Structures are given as structure tokens and as C-alpha cells.
Amino acid sequence: MDISELHQILLNKYGDVGWWPGDSDEEILIGAILTQNTSWSNVEKAINMLKMNGMLSLSAIAKSGPGRIAPLIRSSGYYNQKGMRLFSISKEILEKYGSLSKMRLAGLEEAENFLMSLKGIGRETCDSILNYALDFPVFVVDKYTLRIFSRTGLGDLNIDEAKDLVYGSIGKDTETLKNLHGMIVFLAKDYCKTKPDCGNCPVNVKCLYFLKSNRDQ
């Protein structure tokens, strides 16, 4: 199996999954920070609480302070820490750029370097913001991606190797990269779990893990 084959199988199964869910670029950025070390269902609860309290924007968060944010995002876990991170990250983005649209105009390299300099933003969160909130052609590699690539036989890769494999196969179209990552998330949650449901997985006919498991039985 190669990336192109995996991509086509996932398209046949899922189509356009509309990932990352969010009504605005700022909501997507906030969600990318909240989703660290928790499930998306918990993030949705936190986002809804922020929305209900008029706090689902960088300006509102930067003006309110972490003490006001933390109780609203309790469902996301580590809420005191995440409240502080949301406050400081929102404040620094607004102080430097004024808005996400102006940050986008600064270009991919500058935006990436700036985000990676902020406390609380690691590689995966940075790439999620670059791709989904800022619309840069960056593929997001998470634990699901590395698991699926390894099991299907694409290789035991690090983040940069996984990115290069994707770019070399399907290119750097932003919307394509968004959807591929989203479909991988769906596949990991539906079938390629820690204990995989290989029998029903749409990828199994090409998956090295499944084919090897069948041979060993």
C-alpha cells in the first residue's frame, strides 16, 4: 500500500469529512489548544461553554484573564493550565499581529516560528493551527497517523518522515491535506483503535497488519 491508495480508500469510505469542526478560524485555534490530552467530545463541551458566555474569540479571552476562562473549560481537563495557555497565547497573537488574518499574511515560515515559540504549543498543535485555522498547506501528523502508517505497512516513521511521504504522494493542496487528516482521525476511532477492528476496516485488503494476522492464524 502507498499513500495514494490509502487516500482513495478513505475517500471512498468517508468522502469530505469537514474536519476541523468550527465556525471560525479563532474557534479552530481555541479547539486545537483545548484538545491537548483529551477527547474531542470534552472539547466540544468546553467550546459550547465559552460560546454561551461570549468568550469564543481571542479578544474576549485576552481581556478576561485565565481565572475567568478556567471554569468554563473544565470539561477539557487540565483546565487551569489550559486557561492560562489560552489567555497568554491569545494575548501574544493579538499583540504581535492584531488578528489571525494578519498573521496569515505574514506567511507560513514566520507563523510557524512564532507559534512554536509560544509556551503550550507543540508540533501537533502548531501544525493543526497552521493547516486548519490559517489555511497553510501543512499535514497534521498525530498518534493516529503514525499508528495507521505503521500498521498498513507505510513504515515506522517520525513526524517529518510521515509529512514527506504524504507531500511526495498527494502534494500540498491545503484542502486535501485537511481532509486526509480528518479521514485518518475517523479511521482510527472507527476501526484502527489500540485494539483494532480489522475485520470491518475498509483498509484491510491492503493492510499489512491485517494480512499478516490472517497468515499467522
N, C-alpha and C positions, 0 to 999 in steps of 0.2 A: 504493500500500500504506500502511496505517496500523498502529499498534502492535497493535491488536486482531486484525487479520488475521495479522500475523506470529506473535502469540502462539498463535492457533488452529492455524496450520500446524505450528508447533513442537510443540504438544501432540499433534497427530495423528501426528507422526513419533516423538517421544521419550516423551511421557507424563510421569510423575513420575520424574525422574532421581535423586532422593535426594541432591542436591548441597546442602551441602558434606559430603564424606565425613568421618566422625569419630565416635568412640564417646562423646565427652563434649564439653561446651562448652569446657573447657580445652584439649582436643586440637585443637579447631577454631581457637581463638585462636593456639595454637602453630603450627599449619599455616599460618595467614594470614601470620605473620611469616616463616616458612621459605620460603614460595612466592615471595617477592620475587626477581625476576630469575632464576628458574629454572623448570624444568618440574615438573609435579605428580608425575611418576614419581620424580624425585630427592627430592622432599619425602617421599614415602611411605617411601623407604629410610631417611631421617633419622628419621622418626616411629617406624618399627619399631625402630631402634637405641635411641631414647630409651625406648621401651616395654620392650624387653628388659633395659634397665639400671635400670628403675624410676624413670625421670626424666620421665614424661609427665604432669606436673602442675605447676602454678605453684609450689606449696610446695616440691616437690623441686628445681626449677630455682633458686628463690630461695635455698635452703640450700646448693646445691652450688657455685655460682660458675661464671663463664664458662670457666675453664680445664678444668673437668670436662665442660662441655656441648659445647665446640667439636669435639673429636674425634668425638663421636657424630653430629654433623650435617654431617660433611664432605661428604656427597653433595649437600647443598643449595647448595653454593657460598658464597663469602664467609663461611665458617664461623666464623672468629674474630670478625668483626663481628656476625654473627647470634647467636653465643653470648653476646656482651656485651649485645646488644639483648634477647634472651630473659631474661637474668638481671635486667637493670635494669627492664624492663617488668613482669616477674612480681613483683619486689620492690615496685615502686611501687603496683601494683594491690592487693597484699595489705596493704601499709601503710595505704593510704587506705580500702579497702573491706572487706578481710578475705576476700572471695570474689567470684566473678563474679555469683552470685545476689544479693548485696547491692549490687553495682554496678548491676545491672539495676533494682533498686528505686529507685535514685537518679534514674531517668528518662533519656529519650533525650538531652535537651539537655545535661545535666551529663555523662553518659557520653561523648558526642561531644566536648565541650570538653576533658575530661580526656584522652581518647585522643589527640586532636590535639596536646596539649601535650607528649606523650612523644616523645623522640628515637627515630627509627626507624619511626615510624608516620605514613604519609602518607594522602592522601584515600582511595585504594582499599583499603588495609589497614584503615583505620578503619571504612569502610563495611562491609567483609567481617565484621569483628568485631561491629559493631552488629547486622547482619542475622542472621548465622549462629550466632554464639556467644551473643549477648544477646537475640535474637528481637525486635528492633525493626523496624518497617516501613520499611526503608531499601533502596533499589535500588542494587546494586553496578554501577558503570559502569567497565569496563576497556577495554583497547585493542580487544578483540574486539567489544564492544558498539558502540564508535564506528565501527569498520570496517563492521560489518553494517548499522548505521543509515545510514551514508553510501552504501554500495553499493546498498541496496534502495530508496533514494530518500527516506528519512525525514529526511535533512538532514545537513549537516556541522556537528555540534553539539559544544558543550563538555559537561563532566560535568553541570553544573547543568541545562542545557537538555535533555539526554537524560533526566535524572531527571524533570523536569517533564512531559516528553512521556509517559513511562510512567505516572506518577501520574494524569495527566489522562485517560488512556485506560483503564487497568485498575485504578486505585485503589491503596490502600495495605494490602492484605492481606499479612501477613508471609510466609505460606507460598507465596502466588502469586508474590511478588517473588523469593523464594529460588529457586523452580523456573524462573522466566523467565531469571534469570541463568545457572543451570545449563544450561538448554537452549541458550542463546546460546553458552556455552563449548563444548558438544558440536558445535553447527553450525559454529563457527569451526574446530574441529580436524578435523571430518569433511569439510567442503566449502568453507567461506569462508576459505580459507587465504590467505597472502600471494599465492600463485598459485592462484586459485580453481578448484574443480572444479564449474563452473556446470552442466554437462550433467546431473549426477546430483543436484543440490541440490534439496531439497523446496520451496525458496522461489522457484525460478527463474521460475515462471509469473507471479509478481508482482514480480520483482526488476528494478529499473530498469537496473542494471549488465548483467544478462544480456540483457534485451530490447534495450538499446542495442547491445551487442556483436553480437547477431544481425542487427540492421538494418545495421550497418557492414560486415558480411561480403559 
